[in-house]
Amino acid sequence: MPEDDERELEAALARAGITPPPGRMRGLLAAYRDLRPMLPLLRGPRDAAAEPAGIYSFDNITRDRGA
Protein backbone atom coordinates (compact mmCIF):
# COMPACT_ATOMS: atom_id res chain seq x y z
CA MET A 1 0.00 0.00 0.00
CA PRO A 2 1.61 3.26 -1.11
CA GLU A 3 -0.08 5.24 1.67
CA ASP A 4 1.26 2.83 4.28
CA ASP A 5 4.79 3.22 2.91
CA GLU A 6 4.56 6.97 3.18
CA ARG A 7 3.25 6.81 6.75
CA GLU A 8 5.98 4.34 7.75
CA LEU A 9 8.68 6.56 6.26
CA GLU A 10 7.29 9.69 7.88
CA ALA A 11 7.20 7.91 11.25
CA ALA A 12 10.78 6.66 10.85
CA LEU A 13 11.99 10.13 9.90
CA ALA A 14 10.16 11.65 12.87
CA ARG A 15 11.71 9.09 15.27
CA ALA A 16 15.13 9.96 13.92
CA GLY A 17 14.43 13.70 14.16
CA ILE A 18 14.95 14.17 10.43
CA THR A 19 13.08 16.85 8.51
CA PRO A 20 13.63 16.37 4.78
CA PRO A 21 14.16 19.47 2.65
CA PRO A 22 11.16 20.59 0.61
CA GLY A 23 10.76 18.60 -2.58
CA ARG A 24 12.83 15.61 -1.41
CA MET A 25 10.08 13.42 0.05
CA ARG A 26 9.24 11.72 -3.28
CA GLY A 27 12.89 10.69 -3.74
CA LEU A 28 13.17 9.52 -0.14
CA LEU A 29 10.00 7.50 -0.50
CA ALA A 30 11.26 5.84 -3.70
CA ALA A 31 14.56 4.95 -1.99
CA TYR A 32 12.69 3.67 1.06
CA ARG A 33 10.57 1.39 -1.10
CA ASP A 34 13.67 0.06 -2.88
CA LEU A 35 15.68 -0.55 0.29
CA ARG A 36 12.97 -1.88 2.61
CA PRO A 37 12.99 -5.41 1.10
CA MET A 38 16.71 -5.62 1.95
CA LEU A 39 16.19 -5.08 5.69
CA PRO A 40 16.09 -8.81 6.49
CA LEU A 41 19.59 -9.12 5.00
CA LEU A 42 20.88 -6.32 7.22
CA ARG A 43 19.23 -7.56 10.38
CA GLY A 44 20.14 -11.21 10.01
CA PRO A 45 22.53 -13.06 12.30
CA ARG A 46 26.22 -12.84 11.52
CA ASP A 47 29.31 -14.60 12.73
CA ALA A 48 32.81 -13.18 13.15
CA ALA A 49 33.74 -14.10 9.56
CA ALA A 50 31.18 -11.59 8.26
CA GLU A 51 32.93 -8.72 10.06
CA PRO A 52 34.86 -6.60 7.52
CA ALA A 53 37.48 -5.72 10.14
CA GLY A 54 38.56 -9.35 10.07
CA ILE A 55 39.81 -9.22 6.48
CA TYR A 56 42.81 -6.94 7.06
CA SER A 57 46.16 -8.03 8.33
CA PHE A 58 47.56 -5.65 10.92
CA ASP A 59 51.05 -6.29 9.55
CA ASN A 60 50.06 -5.12 6.06
CA ILE A 61 48.54 -1.93 7.39
CA THR A 62 51.48 -0.97 9.61
CA ARG A 63 54.41 -2.20 7.49
CA ASP A 64 57.03 0.43 6.67
CA ARG A 65 57.11 0.80 2.91
CA GLY A 66 60.40 2.62 2.73
CA ALA A 67 58.89 6.08 2.91
SVG drawing of the C-alpha trace seen along z (x, -y; Angstrom):
<svg xmlns="http://www.w3.org/2000/svg" viewBox="-3 -23 66 40">
<polyline fill="none" stroke="black" stroke-width="0.4" points="0.0,0.0 1.6,-3.3 -0.1,-5.2 1.3,-2.8 4.8,-3.2 4.6,-7.0 3.2,-6.8 6.0,-4.3 8.7,-6.6 7.3,-9.7 7.2,-7.9 10.8,-6.7 12.0,-10.1 10.2,-11.7 11.7,-9.1 15.1,-10.0 14.4,-13.7 14.9,-14.2 13.1,-16.9 13.6,-16.4 14.2,-19.5 11.2,-20.6 10.8,-18.6 12.8,-15.6 10.1,-13.4 9.2,-11.7 12.9,-10.7 13.2,-9.5 10.0,-7.5 11.3,-5.8 14.6,-4.9 12.7,-3.7 10.6,-1.4 13.7,-0.1 15.7,0.5 13.0,1.9 13.0,5.4 16.7,5.6 16.2,5.1 16.1,8.8 19.6,9.1 20.9,6.3 19.2,7.6 20.1,11.2 22.5,13.1 26.2,12.8 29.3,14.6 32.8,13.2 33.7,14.1 31.2,11.6 32.9,8.7 34.9,6.6 37.5,5.7 38.6,9.3 39.8,9.2 42.8,6.9 46.2,8.0 47.6,5.6 51.0,6.3 50.1,5.1 48.5,1.9 51.5,1.0 54.4,2.2 57.0,-0.4 57.1,-0.8 60.4,-2.6 58.9,-6.1"/>
</svg>
